[in-house]
Amino acid sequence: MTAATPAHRLPEPPKLHQPKRAIAAAGEVVAAVALVLLAAWCWQRGIVRYSYPLDDHPPLESTRYLGNWIGGAIGLGTVAGVLLLDAVRQAVLAIRTRGRQQGVEADV
């Protein structure tokens, strides 16, 4: 074994600046939009309106809320929000420039 090749190498730390992260960010944005549309559909299914006609009076209006559909819509909206947050994170990591080199000071 020579001095140039150590017996064990430390693994390289993962690189933060990876332009391919932009593809992941775009995919997450598309998925978030799909989840929001699905949440809107679930919300509409969760509200049922009834109208009961009465003689000589205006009809009696009633609204019923179905908790499973409303809860599903809230859950889908929450997942969409988390995906959007991660998409922003992925985009920042994709376009972030590398930091200053050690020993180089900025002009003040």
A tleap script that builds the chain and sets N, CA, C and O, in Angstrom:
source leaprc.protein.ff14SB
mol = sequence {
  NMET THR ALA ALA THR PRO ALA HIE ARG LEU
  PRO GLU PRO PRO LYS LEU HIE GLN PRO LYS
  ARG ALA ILE ALA ALA ALA GLY GLU VAL VAL
  ALA ALA VAL ALA LEU VAL LEU LEU ALA ALA
  TRP CYS TRP GLN ARG GLY ILE VAL ARG TYR
  SER TYR PRO LEU ASP ASP HIE PRO PRO LEU
  GLU SER THR ARG TYR LEU GLY ASN TRP ILE
  GLY GLY ALA ILE GLY LEU GLY THR VAL ALA
  GLY VAL LEU LEU LEU ASP ALA VAL ARG GLN
  ALA VAL LEU ALA ILE ARG THR ARG GLY ARG
  GLN GLN GLY VAL GLU ALA ASP CVAL
}
set mol.1.N position { 0.846 -1.165 0.000 }
set mol.1.CA position { 0.000 0.000 0.000 }
set mol.1.C position { 0.896 1.234 0.000 }
set mol.1.O position { 1.880 1.293 0.737 }
set mol.2.N position { 0.561 2.198 -0.811 }
set mol.2.CA position { 1.369 3.409 -0.912 }
set mol.2.C position { 0.749 4.503 -0.067 }
set mol.2.O position { -0.373 4.375 0.424 }
set mol.3.N position { 1.503 5.583 0.093 }
set mol.3.CA position { 1.020 6.700 0.895 }
set mol.3.C position { -0.087 7.459 0.176 }
set mol.3.O position { -0.870 8.150 0.828 }
set mol.4.N position { -0.176 7.352 -1.154 }
set mol.4.CA position { -1.186 8.077 -1.921 }
set mol.4.C position { -2.563 7.441 -1.797 }
set mol.4.O position { -3.570 8.130 -1.963 }
set mol.5.N position { -2.632 6.150 -1.512 }
set mol.5.CA position { -3.931 5.484 -1.385 }
set mol.5.C position { -4.116 5.015 0.049 }
set mol.5.O position { -3.518 4.014 0.444 }
set mol.6.N position { -4.914 5.697 0.827 }
set mol.6.CA position { -5.134 5.279 2.213 }
set mol.6.C position { -5.904 3.960 2.265 }
set mol.6.O position { -6.583 3.574 1.313 }
set mol.7.N position { -5.775 3.286 3.398 }
set mol.7.CA position { -6.427 1.989 3.554 }
set mol.7.C position { -7.949 2.120 3.514 }
set mol.7.O position { -8.630 1.250 2.972 }
set mol.8.N position { -8.468 3.165 4.063 }
set mol.8.CA position { -9.916 3.371 4.023 }
set mol.8.C position { -10.186 4.826 3.646 }
set mol.8.O position { -9.573 5.757 4.167 }
set mol.9.N position { -11.109 4.975 2.738 }
set mol.9.CA position { -11.477 6.317 2.287 }
set mol.9.C position { -12.781 6.726 2.957 }
set mol.9.O position { -13.694 5.922 3.143 }
set mol.10.N position { -12.834 7.982 3.305 }
set mol.10.CA position { -14.090 8.508 3.833 }
set mol.10.C position { -15.036 8.738 2.666 }
set mol.10.O position { -14.613 9.242 1.626 }
set mol.11.N position { -16.289 8.385 2.812 }
set mol.11.CA position { -17.224 8.627 1.710 }
set mol.11.C position { -17.423 10.128 1.513 }
set mol.11.O position { -17.371 10.918 2.456 }
set mol.12.N position { -17.650 10.487 0.258 }
set mol.12.CA position { -17.883 11.901 -0.049 }
set mol.12.C position { -19.237 12.319 0.521 }
set mol.12.O position { -20.215 11.576 0.429 }
set mol.13.N position { -19.285 13.506 1.106 }
set mol.13.CA position { -20.594 13.976 1.590 }
set mol.13.C position { -21.510 14.257 0.392 }
set mol.13.O position { -21.024 14.614 -0.681 }
set mol.14.N position { -22.808 14.101 0.559 }
set mol.14.CA position { -23.717 14.349 -0.560 }
set mol.14.C position { -23.676 15.811 -0.967 }
set mol.14.O position { -23.593 16.710 -0.130 }
set mol.15.N position { -23.736 16.022 -2.254 }
set mol.15.CA position { -23.715 17.385 -2.783 }
set mol.15.C position { -25.115 17.987 -2.688 }
set mol.15.O position { -26.108 17.338 -3.017 }
set mol.16.N position { -25.174 19.220 -2.240 }
set mol.16.CA position { -26.475 19.882 -2.148 }
set mol.16.C position { -26.881 20.479 -3.485 }
set mol.16.O position { -28.058 20.454 -3.843 }
set mol.17.N position { -25.927 21.009 -4.219 }
set mol.17.CA position { -26.219 21.680 -5.485 }
set mol.17.C position { -26.303 20.625 -6.583 }
set mol.17.O position { -25.285 20.231 -7.153 }
set mol.18.N position { -27.512 20.175 -6.874 }
set mol.18.CA position { -27.725 19.193 -7.922 }
set mol.18.C position { -28.853 19.680 -8.815 }
set mol.18.O position { -30.011 19.687 -8.395 }
set mol.19.N position { -28.539 20.087 -10.040 }
set mol.19.CA position { -29.586 20.607 -10.932 }
set mol.19.C position { -30.707 19.608 -11.217 }
set mol.19.O position { -31.814 20.022 -11.561 }
set mol.20.N position { -30.452 18.308 -11.085 }
set mol.20.CA position { -31.522 17.346 -11.342 }
set mol.20.C position { -32.618 17.411 -10.284 }
set mol.20.O position { -33.679 16.812 -10.465 }
set mol.21.N position { -32.387 18.118 -9.195 }
set mol.21.CA position { -33.431 18.306 -8.185 }
set mol.21.C position { -34.582 19.141 -8.734 }
set mol.21.O position { -35.698 19.068 -8.220 }
set mol.22.N position { -34.324 19.930 -9.770 }
set mol.22.CA position { -35.387 20.739 -10.371 }
set mol.22.C position { -36.467 19.841 -10.973 }
set mol.22.O position { -37.645 20.200 -10.972 }
set mol.23.N position { -36.073 18.682 -11.484 }
set mol.23.CA position { -37.050 17.750 -12.042 }
set mol.23.C position { -37.949 17.215 -10.925 }
set mol.23.O position { -39.162 17.093 -11.100 }
set mol.24.N position { -37.350 16.903 -9.792 }
set mol.24.CA position { -38.137 16.440 -8.651 }
set mol.24.C position { -39.089 17.537 -8.173 }
set mol.24.O position { -40.235 17.259 -7.821 }
set mol.25.N position { -38.610 18.785 -8.163 }
set mol.25.CA position { -39.461 19.902 -7.743 }
set mol.25.C position { -40.642 20.069 -8.693 }
set mol.25.O position { -41.767 20.295 -8.250 }
set mol.26.N position { -40.394 19.959 -9.988 }
set mol.26.CA position { -41.486 20.091 -10.961 }
set mol.26.C position { -42.498 18.959 -10.789 }
set mol.26.O position { -43.705 19.182 -10.876 }
set mol.27.N position { -42.005 17.757 -10.548 }
set mol.27.CA position { -42.917 16.637 -10.327 }
set mol.27.C position { -43.755 16.814 -9.082 }
set mol.27.O position { -44.930 16.448 -9.063 }
set mol.28.N position { -43.162 17.372 -8.041 }
set mol.28.CA position { -43.912 17.599 -6.806 }
set mol.28.C position { -44.959 18.688 -6.979 }
set mol.28.O position { -46.035 18.612 -6.386 }
set mol.29.N position { -44.657 19.699 -7.785 }
set mol.29.CA position { -45.647 20.746 -8.043 }
set mol.29.C position { -46.828 20.172 -8.820 }
set mol.29.O position { -47.981 20.485 -8.525 }
set mol.30.N position { -46.538 19.329 -9.816 }
set mol.30.CA position { -47.616 18.701 -10.589 }
set mol.30.C position { -48.468 17.811 -9.681 }
set mol.30.O position { -49.695 17.822 -9.771 }
set mol.31.N position { -47.818 17.049 -8.815 }
set mol.31.CA position { -48.556 16.187 -7.890 }
set mol.31.C position { -49.400 17.019 -6.921 }
set mol.31.O position { -50.524 16.636 -6.597 }
set mol.32.N position { -48.866 18.153 -6.459 }
set mol.32.CA position { -49.615 19.010 -5.536 }
set mol.32.C position { -50.854 19.589 -6.219 }
set mol.32.O position { -51.918 19.667 -5.604 }
set mol.33.N position { -50.726 19.994 -7.477 }
set mol.33.CA position { -51.882 20.528 -8.206 }
set mol.33.C position { -52.943 19.439 -8.365 }
set mol.33.O position { -54.134 19.698 -8.196 }
set mol.34.N position { -52.505 18.220 -8.692 }
set mol.34.CA position { -53.461 17.115 -8.822 }
set mol.34.C position { -54.159 16.834 -7.491 }
set mol.34.O position { -55.359 16.564 -7.465 }
set mol.35.N position { -53.414 16.896 -6.389 }
set mol.35.CA position { -54.017 16.659 -5.081 }
set mol.35.C position { -55.011 17.757 -4.705 }
set mol.35.O position { -56.035 17.475 -4.083 }
set mol.36.N position { -54.722 18.990 -5.070 }
set mol.36.CA position { -55.662 20.085 -4.783 }
set mol.36.C position { -56.953 19.898 -5.585 }
set mol.36.O position { -58.045 20.120 -5.063 }
set mol.37.N position { -56.829 19.496 -6.839 }
set mol.37.CA position { -58.031 19.237 -7.642 }
set mol.37.C position { -58.838 18.080 -7.062 }
set mol.37.O position { -60.067 18.135 -7.018 }
set mol.38.N position { -58.156 17.051 -6.626 }
set mol.38.CA position { -58.836 15.923 -5.993 }
set mol.38.C position { -59.485 16.338 -4.671 }
set mol.38.O position { -60.572 15.866 -4.336 }
set mol.39.N position { -58.824 17.213 -3.926 }
set mol.39.CA position { -59.392 17.712 -2.668 }
set mol.39.C position { -60.659 18.531 -2.934 }
set mol.39.O position { -61.633 18.425 -2.190 }
set mol.40.N position { -60.646 19.345 -3.993 }
set mol.40.CA position { -61.840 20.130 -4.328 }
set mol.40.C position { -62.998 19.208 -4.711 }
set mol.40.O position { -64.145 19.464 -4.346 }
set mol.41.N position { -62.699 18.144 -5.442 }
set mol.41.CA position { -63.732 17.181 -5.809 }
set mol.41.C position { -64.294 16.500 -4.567 }
set mol.41.O position { -65.508 16.334 -4.449 }
set mol.42.N position { -63.424 16.106 -3.642 }
set mol.42.CA position { -63.875 15.468 -2.393 }
set mol.42.C position { -64.728 16.430 -1.569 }
set mol.42.O position { -65.737 16.025 -0.991 }
set mol.43.N position { -64.331 17.687 -1.514 }
set mol.43.CA position { -65.080 18.675 -0.733 }
set mol.43.C position { -66.488 18.834 -1.294 }
set mol.43.O position { -67.457 18.903 -0.538 }
set mol.44.N position { -66.602 18.891 -2.625 }
set mol.44.CA position { -67.923 19.026 -3.239 }
set mol.44.C position { -68.797 17.811 -2.964 }
set mol.44.O position { -70.009 17.945 -2.792 }
set mol.45.N position { -68.196 16.632 -2.921 }
set mol.45.CA position { -68.962 15.426 -2.609 }
set mol.45.C position { -69.361 15.392 -1.142 }
set mol.45.O position { -70.299 14.684 -0.778 }
set mol.46.N position { -68.671 16.138 -0.301 }
set mol.46.CA position { -68.946 16.127 1.126 }
set mol.46.C position { -70.062 17.048 1.554 }
set mol.46.O position { -70.451 17.036 2.722 }
set mol.47.N position { -70.592 17.850 0.642 }
set mol.47.CA position { -71.690 18.771 0.967 }
set mol.47.C position { -72.904 18.383 0.131 }
set mol.47.O position { -72.872 18.435 -1.098 }
set mol.48.N position { -73.974 17.993 0.822 }
set mol.48.CA position { -75.203 17.584 0.149 }
set mol.48.C position { -76.312 18.546 0.589 }
set mol.48.O position { -76.531 18.751 1.783 }
set mol.49.N position { -77.005 19.130 -0.391 }
set mol.49.CA position { -78.078 20.072 -0.083 }
set mol.49.C position { -79.428 19.421 -0.411 }
set mol.49.O position { -79.599 18.785 -1.450 }
set mol.50.N position { -80.357 19.600 0.493 }
set mol.50.CA position { -81.710 19.074 0.326 }
set mol.50.C position { -82.686 20.239 0.285 }
set mol.50.O position { -82.476 21.270 0.923 }
set mol.51.N position { -83.756 20.055 -0.478 }
set mol.51.CA position { -84.829 21.042 -0.536 }
set mol.51.C position { -86.160 20.302 -0.432 }
set mol.51.O position { -86.463 19.422 -1.238 }
set mol.52.N position { -86.956 20.681 0.588 }
set mol.52.CA position { -88.245 20.032 0.830 }
set mol.52.C position { -89.347 21.040 0.515 }
set mol.52.O position { -89.484 22.052 1.203 }
set mol.53.N position { -90.137 20.761 -0.533 }
set mol.53.CA position { -91.213 21.713 -0.878 }
set mol.53.C position { -92.353 21.659 0.154 }
set mol.53.O position { -92.726 20.591 0.639 }
set mol.54.N position { -92.877 22.817 0.464 }
set mol.54.CA position { -94.013 22.938 1.395 }
set mol.54.C position { -95.132 23.704 0.708 }
set mol.54.O position { -94.887 24.560 -0.141 }
set mol.55.N position { -96.360 23.384 1.087 }
set mol.55.CA position { -97.502 24.098 0.513 }
set mol.55.C position { -97.600 25.483 1.124 }
set mol.55.O position { -97.523 25.631 2.343 }
set mol.56.N position { -97.765 26.486 0.299 }
set mol.56.CA position { -97.985 27.877 0.697 }
set mol.56.C position { -96.802 28.492 1.454 }
set mol.56.O position { -96.964 29.540 2.079 }
set mol.57.N position { -95.623 27.873 1.414 }
set mol.57.CA position { -94.425 28.412 2.066 }
set mol.57.C position { -93.224 28.188 1.141 }
set mol.57.O position { -93.262 27.341 0.249 }
set mol.58.N position { -92.176 28.952 1.367 }
set mol.58.CA position { -90.970 28.666 0.587 }
set mol.58.C position { -90.407 27.293 0.988 }
set mol.58.O position { -90.642 26.831 2.104 }
set mol.59.N position { -89.673 26.650 0.092 }
set mol.59.CA position { -89.167 25.305 0.409 }
set mol.59.C position { -88.183 25.329 1.585 }
set mol.59.O position { -87.459 26.303 1.791 }
set mol.60.N position { -88.178 24.258 2.329 }
set mol.60.CA position { -87.276 24.114 3.462 }
set mol.60.C position { -85.925 23.637 2.936 }
set mol.60.O position { -85.826 22.577 2.317 }
set mol.61.N position { -84.902 24.419 3.187 }
set mol.61.CA position { -83.551 24.100 2.708 }
set mol.61.C position { -82.747 23.467 3.832 }
set mol.61.O position { -82.830 23.900 4.982 }
set mol.62.N position { -81.973 22.447 3.501 }
set mol.62.CA position { -81.152 21.765 4.486 }
set mol.62.C position { -79.807 21.399 3.851 }
set mol.62.O position { -79.729 21.092 2.661 }
set mol.63.N position { -78.755 21.438 4.666 }
set mol.63.CA position { -77.414 21.064 4.190 }
set mol.63.C position { -76.866 19.985 5.099 }
set mol.63.O position { -76.945 20.086 6.323 }
set mol.64.N position { -76.306 18.948 4.486 }
set mol.64.CA position { -75.697 17.848 5.242 }
set mol.64.C position { -74.220 17.781 4.871 }
set mol.64.O position { -73.861 17.806 3.694 }
set mol.65.N position { -73.380 17.695 5.880 }
set mol.65.CA position { -71.938 17.600 5.678 }
set mol.65.C position { -71.494 16.176 5.971 }
set mol.65.O position { -71.775 15.648 7.047 }
set mol.66.N position { -70.812 15.557 5.035 }
set mol.66.CA position { -70.332 14.188 5.190 }
set mol.66.C position { -68.863 14.249 5.607 }
set mol.66.O position { -67.995 14.671 4.843 }
set mol.67.N position { -68.617 13.816 6.838 }
set mol.67.CA position { -67.296 13.981 7.428 }
set mol.67.C position { -66.187 13.224 6.729 }
set mol.67.O position { -65.049 13.693 6.704 }
set mol.68.N position { -66.489 12.051 6.154 }
set mol.68.CA position { -65.422 11.302 5.504 }
set mol.68.C position { -64.897 12.033 4.269 }
set mol.68.O position { -63.691 12.031 4.020 }
set mol.69.N position { -65.778 12.653 3.502 }
set mol.69.CA position { -65.334 13.391 2.316 }
set mol.69.C position { -64.643 14.696 2.698 }
set mol.69.O position { -63.627 15.055 2.104 }
set mol.70.N position { -65.183 15.406 3.680 }
set mol.70.CA position { -64.569 16.660 4.124 }
set mol.70.C position { -63.192 16.377 4.732 }
set mol.70.O position { -62.228 17.089 4.450 }
set mol.71.N position { -63.103 15.339 5.564 }
set mol.71.CA position { -61.818 14.970 6.157 }
set mol.71.C position { -60.803 14.546 5.112 }
set mol.71.O position { -59.622 14.879 5.214 }
set mol.72.N position { -61.260 13.813 4.107 }
set mol.72.CA position { -60.366 13.428 3.014 }
set mol.72.C position { -59.845 14.638 2.258 }
set mol.72.O position { -58.674 14.689 1.882 }
set mol.73.N position { -60.722 15.614 2.037 }
set mol.73.CA position { -60.301 16.830 1.337 }
set mol.73.C position { -59.262 17.600 2.147 }
set mol.73.O position { -58.294 18.122 1.594 }
set mol.74.N position { -59.471 17.667 3.460 }
set mol.74.CA position { -58.499 18.361 4.320 }
set mol.74.C position { -57.166 17.616 4.317 }
set mol.74.O position { -56.107 18.241 4.257 }
set mol.75.N position { -57.214 16.295 4.381 }
set mol.75.CA position { -55.986 15.501 4.330 }
set mol.75.C position { -55.241 15.670 3.022 }
set mol.75.O position { -54.019 15.814 3.019 }
set mol.76.N position { -55.963 15.655 1.908 }
set mol.76.CA position { -55.325 15.845 0.606 }
set mol.76.C position { -54.719 17.242 0.480 }
set mol.76.O position { -53.643 17.407 -0.094 }
set mol.77.N position { -55.408 18.235 1.014 }
set mol.77.CA position { -54.859 19.595 0.982 }
set mol.77.C position { -53.598 19.716 1.819 }
set mol.77.O position { -52.668 20.433 1.452 }
set mol.78.N position { -53.568 19.018 2.940 }
set mol.78.CA position { -52.373 19.036 3.790 }
set mol.78.C position { -51.192 18.383 3.086 }
set mol.78.O position { -50.079 18.908 3.117 }
set mol.79.N position { -51.429 17.253 2.460 }
set mol.79.CA position { -50.351 16.584 1.721 }
set mol.79.C position { -49.865 17.457 0.565 }
set mol.79.O position { -48.666 17.514 0.290 }
set mol.80.N position { -50.791 18.136 -0.110 }
set mol.80.CA position { -50.395 19.038 -1.196 }
set mol.80.C position { -49.523 20.178 -0.671 }
set mol.80.O position { -48.562 20.575 -1.330 }
set mol.81.N position { -49.848 20.703 0.504 }
set mol.81.CA position { -49.032 21.767 1.093 }
set mol.81.C position { -47.638 21.289 1.438 }
set mol.81.O position { -46.665 22.011 1.219 }
set mol.82.N position { -47.523 20.087 1.973 }
set mol.82.CA position { -46.204 19.532 2.292 }
set mol.82.C position { -45.402 19.314 1.016 }
set mol.82.O position { -44.198 19.573 0.985 }
set mol.83.N position { -46.063 18.841 -0.036 }
set mol.83.CA position { -45.364 18.666 -1.309 }
set mol.83.C position { -44.875 19.995 -1.869 }
set mol.83.O position { -43.781 20.066 -2.429 }
set mol.84.N position { -45.674 21.044 -1.725 }
set mol.84.CA position { -45.231 22.359 -2.204 }
set mol.84.C position { -44.038 22.869 -1.411 }
set mol.84.O position { -43.114 23.446 -1.984 }
set mol.85.N position { -44.048 22.665 -0.109 }
set mol.85.CA position { -42.894 23.066 0.702 }
set mol.85.C position { -41.635 22.321 0.270 }
set mol.85.O position { -40.564 22.917 0.157 }
set mol.86.N position { -41.765 21.016 0.031 }
set mol.86.CA position { -40.604 20.253 -0.396 }
set mol.86.C position { -40.181 20.647 -1.811 }
set mol.86.O position { -38.993 20.608 -2.131 }
set mol.87.N position { -41.132 21.022 -2.656 }
set mol.87.CA position { -40.784 21.470 -4.006 }
set mol.87.C position { -39.965 22.757 -3.949 }
set mol.87.O position { -39.014 22.924 -4.712 }
set mol.88.N position { -40.331 23.662 -3.052 }
set mol.88.CA position { -39.542 24.894 -2.888 }
set mol.88.C position { -38.140 24.551 -2.408 }
set mol.88.O position { -37.161 25.121 -2.888 }
set mol.89.N position { -38.040 23.630 -1.470 }
set mol.89.CA position { -36.734 23.208 -0.963 }
set mol.89.C position { -35.886 22.589 -2.072 }
set mol.89.O position { -34.702 22.898 -2.205 }
set mol.90.N position { -36.496 21.723 -2.858 }
set mol.90.CA position { -35.765 21.087 -3.955 }
set mol.90.C position { -35.324 22.119 -4.989 }
set mol.90.O position { -34.216 22.035 -5.518 }
set mol.91.N position { -36.184 23.086 -5.275 }
set mol.91.CA position { -35.824 24.122 -6.255 }
set mol.91.C position { -34.666 24.980 -5.752 }
set mol.91.O position { -33.764 25.320 -6.518 }
set mol.92.N position { -34.692 25.327 -4.473 }
set mol.92.CA position { -33.595 26.125 -3.915 }
set mol.92.C position { -32.296 25.344 -3.973 }
set mol.92.O position { -31.254 25.909 -4.309 }
set mol.93.N position { -32.334 24.065 -3.654 }
set mol.93.CA position { -31.127 23.247 -3.708 }
set mol.93.C position { -30.661 23.030 -5.148 }
set mol.93.O position { -29.475 22.798 -5.385 }
set mol.94.N position { -31.586 23.103 -6.113 }
set mol.94.CA position { -31.209 22.913 -7.510 }
set mol.94.C position { -30.535 24.147 -8.088 }
set mol.94.O position { -29.635 24.024 -8.919 }
set mol.95.N position { -30.955 25.338 -7.663 }
set mol.95.CA position { -30.422 26.552 -8.283 }
set mol.95.C position { -29.439 27.303 -7.412 }
set mol.95.O position { -28.838 28.280 -7.859 }
set mol.96.N position { -29.266 26.871 -6.192 }
set mol.96.CA position { -28.361 27.567 -5.279 }
set mol.96.C position { -26.938 27.511 -5.821 }
set mol.96.O position { -26.470 26.468 -6.276 }
set mol.97.N position { -26.264 28.648 -5.762 }
set mol.97.CA position { -24.870 28.665 -6.165 }
set mol.97.C position { -24.019 28.187 -5.011 }
set mol.97.O position { -24.457 28.186 -3.860 }
set mol.98.N position { -22.838 27.793 -5.312 }
set mol.98.CA position { -21.946 27.319 -4.262 }
set mol.98.C position { -21.525 28.490 -3.395 }
set mol.98.O position { -21.478 29.632 -3.852 }
set mol.99.N position { -21.224 28.199 -2.155 }
set mol.99.CA position { -20.814 29.235 -1.210 }
set mol.99.C position { -19.442 29.787 -1.536 }
set mol.99.O position { -18.756 29.298 -2.434 }
set mol.100.N position { -19.051 30.805 -0.800 }
set mol.100.CA position { -17.739 31.391 -0.992 }
set mol.100.C position { -16.664 30.373 -0.684 }
set mol.100.O position { -16.856 29.468 0.129 }
set mol.101.N position { -15.538 30.531 -1.338 }
set mol.101.CA position { -14.416 29.660 -1.039 }
set mol.101.C position { -13.799 30.110 0.277 }
set mol.101.O position { -13.892 31.278 0.654 }
set mol.102.N position { -13.188 29.196 0.948 }
set mol.102.CA position { -12.561 29.520 2.223 }
set mol.102.C position { -11.417 30.504 2.004 }
set mol.102.O position { -10.623 30.346 1.077 }
set mol.103.N position { -11.338 31.499 2.844 }
set mol.103.CA position { -10.252 32.462 2.772 }
set mol.103.C position { -10.513 33.641 1.873 }
set mol.103.O position { -9.722 34.583 1.878 }
set mol.104.N position { -11.570 33.640 1.109 }
set mol.104.CA position { -11.887 34.749 0.219 }
set mol.104.C position { -12.947 35.587 0.898 }
set mol.104.O position { -14.010 35.079 1.254 }
set mol.105.N position { -12.670 36.857 1.078 }
set mol.105.CA position { -13.616 37.741 1.735 }
set mol.105.C position { -14.337 38.582 0.702 }
set mol.105.O position { -13.770 38.945 -0.329 }
set mol.106.N position { -15.577 38.886 0.985 }
set mol.106.CA position { -16.366 39.703 0.077 }
set mol.106.C position { -15.974 41.166 0.235 }
set mol.106.O position { -15.542 41.599 1.304 }
set mol.107.N position { -16.134 41.919 -0.854 }
set mol.107.CA position { -15.875 43.362 -0.799 }
set mol.107.C position { -16.987 44.018 -0.013 }
set mol.107.O position { -18.169 43.803 -0.284 }
set mol.108.N position { -16.600 44.818 0.961 }
set mol.108.CA position { -17.585 45.470 1.803 }
set mol.108.C position { -17.562 46.940 1.550 }
set mol.108.O position { -18.325 47.684 2.165 }
savepdb mol mol.pdb
quit
